[in-house]
Amino acid sequence: MRRRSFLVTSLGVGIIWPMAAAGQQRERLRVVGFVFAATPLSEMTGPDPISPQARAFVHGLRDLGWVEGLNLVIERRTMDADPERAPAILTELVDRGVDVIVLSSSPPLLEAARKATATVPLIANFYQDAVTLGLVASLARPGGNLTGIGGINTPELVGKRLQMLKELAPRTTRIAFIGTKQEQELHGPDAGPAGTRRVPIIVEQPHEFADAFATILRERADAIHLQGNAVHYGYRGLVIAFAAAHGLPASYGYRQAVEEGGLMAYAPSLPGIWRKMAGQVDRVLRGANPGEMPVELPDRFDLVINRKTAQALDLTIPPVLEAMAEVIE
């Protein structure tokens, strides 16, 4: 009797277990829309993307248990630095039924996303203060369907960058401030340190760099500051080459520019920001409400200086800056 009971029970388990496994196999894959502003799609794809930011994001998700092809689909898109593409990209992702949309630091992408949906969770990289821009109600409780990482280009941070640029290049008097129209208004004419004048240079799309460089020469600017949004990041090589050709010290909002020959940067780690955003996506996929998830801030800012570029510009790194900087030889 006991043996018969055991056989029946074992048979029951044998029947139930495959049914449970089949149920697990039928679990819906979660879908993440992943949108960059200027990075080529080829640099966003695969399990180990070429883009450091995309790689940090994908690896961050993987570390949290979200593996593409197993329980996750990542719908990658790029604006290719063309703001007119943004509405179609966001509409397509919303129609696709994605669970969450992740956006790089681009006002056109963010505007298009907010117009496309008021319900799909949005995780954004705000390169400015999201509260000041009216995008969220507060950093602690954003409200609505939008949260992310913010505060990477606040007026205070930009002011510090310009002050360090002046310390590194003390003869600086006229700083060409390359940014969007919105950034020019946000940072104001007195953003630079004492003894300098800010020359506003509006660049919102890649084709505007040629006019920007002509204006810099015409206005006799003796230094450059490049802001940190996604289009500026994607085309930083143009500014690095122009600054080198004309012997102009320049500061940037990301260390990659210094690694590629730019003079200096004071900035948070962009890969670090994207790992944080992967953590926010994880929380949303597990049921968190983005409107109740605080807008996070970068936890660390680093000063990076390229010594070879400084020497080419006949600049001596002040001991105070050298002591606090990572100096690339």
N, C-alpha and C positions, 0 to 999 in steps of 0.2 A: 504494500500500500504506500509505504513511504517512497519506494522507488518510482512507482507510477506517478505519485504526486510530484516528485522531482522532475520527471520527464515532461510533465505537462507544464510545470513552471518554466523549465528551461526553454521549451518550445515557445511559451508565451513571450519570454524575453527575446528570443530569436526573432519573433515577429515584430515586437514593438521597437527594437533597436534600429532596424533598417528604416522603419517609418519615421523615427525621430531624426535619423541622419538625413533622410530625404527632405524633411522639413527644414533642417539647417541649410541644406544645399539650396533650397528655394528662397532663402533670405534675400531680401532686396539689396542690391548694391547701392551704396550711397554715392551721390554725384556732387562733385565740387566744381564750380566754374572758377577758373584761374586765369586772370586777365592782367597782362602787362601793357604798358603804354608804348614802349619803343623797342623792347628786346625782341629780336627775331624769334619766330616760333621754333626754329631749329635749335635754339639755345635753351628752350624751356622743356624739351621733350625727353622721355626716357627716365629710367630709375635713378640716373646720376646726371642731371642736366648740366650743360656747360655753364649756364648762368649761376653765379654763386648764390644769388637770392632764391632762384628756383630750386637749386639743389638743397639749400637749407630748408626750404618749405617742404619739399617732398620727403627728405630724410626726417624732418621733424614729425610729419604725419606717420611715417613708418615706425618711428620710435614709440609712438603712442598707440600702435596697433592697427593703423589704417594702411593697408597694402593694396596698391593699384592692381586690379585684376582679381584680387581675392575678395575684398569687401568694399572696394572703392573704385570709382571711375573719376578721373580728372579730365575735365573738358578745358583744354588749353586754348587761349585766344590771345592775339596781340593786336593793338591798334596800329602798329607800325608807324607810330608818331604822326598819324593822321587823325585829328579829332573828329572829322566827319564820319569816321567808321564806328565811333563809339556807340551811337544809338542802335545800329543794326546788331552789333555784337551783344549788347545787353538784352535786347529784345529776344534774340535767338536763344540765349541761355535761359531766360525766364520761360520761354515757350518749351524749352527742352525739359523743364521740370526739375532743375537742379535743386539740391537741398540747401546750398549756401554758395555765395559768390564772393570771391576774394579779389581785391583790386589793388594795383600799385598806385603810387602817389601821382595821380593825374586828375586835375579838376574836370576835364571833359568826361573821363570815365565815371567819376563819382556823380556828376550831374546826370549823365545818361542812366546810371544805375538807379538813382533816386526817382527818375521819371518812369523807368521801366517797371518798378515794383515797390509796393509799400509793405509787402508781406515776406518775400524771400529774404532771409538773413544776409546782411552785407558786412564783410570784414574788410576794412580799408586801412591803407598806410597813409595817414594824414601827415603831410610834411609841414603843415602849419597847425595852429591851435584850432581844433574842431569847434570849440565853444565860441571863440571869437568870430569864426566864419559862419556861425549859426547852423552848423550841421548836426549838433547834438545839444540836448538840454543842459547836460553837465557831464563832467568826466566820470563822476561816480555812478550816475544813472543816465545813460545817453537817451533812453526813450526810443520809441519807434523800432526800426529793424536794422539799425546801423551802429556798429562799434568798430574798434580796431586799435591801432597803435598811433599815438600822436605826439606832437611836441618836438619834432626833429628839425624844425626851422622856425622857431619862435623869434620874435624881435630881440629877446635877450641873448639867445644863442648866436644869432647873426651879428649882433653888436660885439660879442666876444670874439668871433672869427675876424671881424674887421680890425679890432684892437690888436689881435695877435699878428695880423698881416702888417699893420703899421709898425709894430715892434720888430718884426723880422726885416722889413724894408722901410727904415725910418725916413727915407727921402720921399715917401709916398705923400702926395697932396690931393690927387684927383683919382678916385676909385670908380672904375666902370662897373656898375652894379647890374649884372645880367640877370633878369628875372621876368616873370609875367607881369602884366598890367596890375593884377590883383596884388602881387607881391610888392610892387613899387608903392602902391597905396598903403599896404599894411605896415611896411617898414619905415616909410616916411623919409624926408630929406635929411634928417639929422641922425640917420642910422650909423654913420661912420664915427670914428674917434675924433677927438679935438685936433684941429689943424688939417683936417681933410674935408674935401667936398665930394659928395656922392653924385656921380653922373648916371642917371637912370637909362638903362638900355633894355628895351622891351623885346623879349624873344619868347614866343609861345609855340612856334612851329619851326622845324628844321631849316626851311628855306629863308628864315629871317636872320640867320647867323651872318650871312654875307653883308647885309646892311648894318648889322650890329658892329661888325669889325670895322667897317668904313666909318661909322660914327665914333668909335673909340679913337681912331687915328685923327679924325677931324677935331674932336674935343680935347685932344692931347692928354688923354688919361694916362697916368703913369703906373697904374696897377689895375687888376681885374678881380672881381669876386663873382663866381658863378653859383647861382642858387641850386637847390637840390631836387627839383621835381623830376619826374620820370623822363621827360623829353631832354632836359638839360643833362641828365645822367647818360642817356643813350648817345648823345652827341658831344660828350665831354672831350673826345679826341680832337675835335675841331678847335676848341678853346685852348687845349694844351699846346697844339701845334702853332696856333696864332701867337700865343704868349711867348713861346720859345723864339719864334721868328722875329719878334719885335722887342725882345728883351724886357718883357713885362712880368713882374712878380704877380702871382695869382693864387687865390685861395678857393677852396672847393668844399662842398658839403658831403664828401665821401672819400674814403681813403684810397679807393681804386684809382682815382685821378692822380694821386701822388705816386702810387706804384707804377703808373704809366708815364711819369715824367713831370707831373704838376708839382708846384712848389710846396704847398701845405694844405692840410685839411684839419678841421676840428669837427668831429662827427661821431655819431653812434655807429656801431657795426650793423651794416645792412643785413648780412646773413643772420645776425642775432635777432633783428627785428622780425625777419620772416619766420624764424623758429618760434618766436612768441605768437605770431599770427597762426601758425600751425596749431599751437595750443588752444587758441580761441576757436578755431574750426572744430577741433576735437570736442570742446565743450558744447558747441552748437549741435553737432551730430549726435551728442548724447542727451540732448533735450534742453539745453540752457536757452534762455530768452536773451537775444543780443541786446535788447533795450535795457536789460538789467545787468549786463556785463560791463564793468568799468572800462573806459578807454585807458589802455595801459600806456606807460611812458618808457622810453629806453632807460636801461639801468646804468649805462656807462657811456661816457664820451671820451674819445681819444684824440690827442694831438699827434699828427704825423707830418714829418718834414722830410723832403728829399734833399740830401746834402749835395749831391752832384748838381742838381738844378740851382740850388743856392749859390754854389761856387761859380756856375756859368753866369749868374746874374751879379757876381761880385758882392755877394751878401755874406755876412758873418752871422751865424746863428747865435743870438744872445744866450749867455749861460743859463738864465732863468728858463727860457723856452727849451733849451737843450735838456735841461734836467727833468722837465716834465713831458718831453716828447719821445715818441718812437722815431728815431732818425734812420731813414733808409739810405744806405750808402751807395 
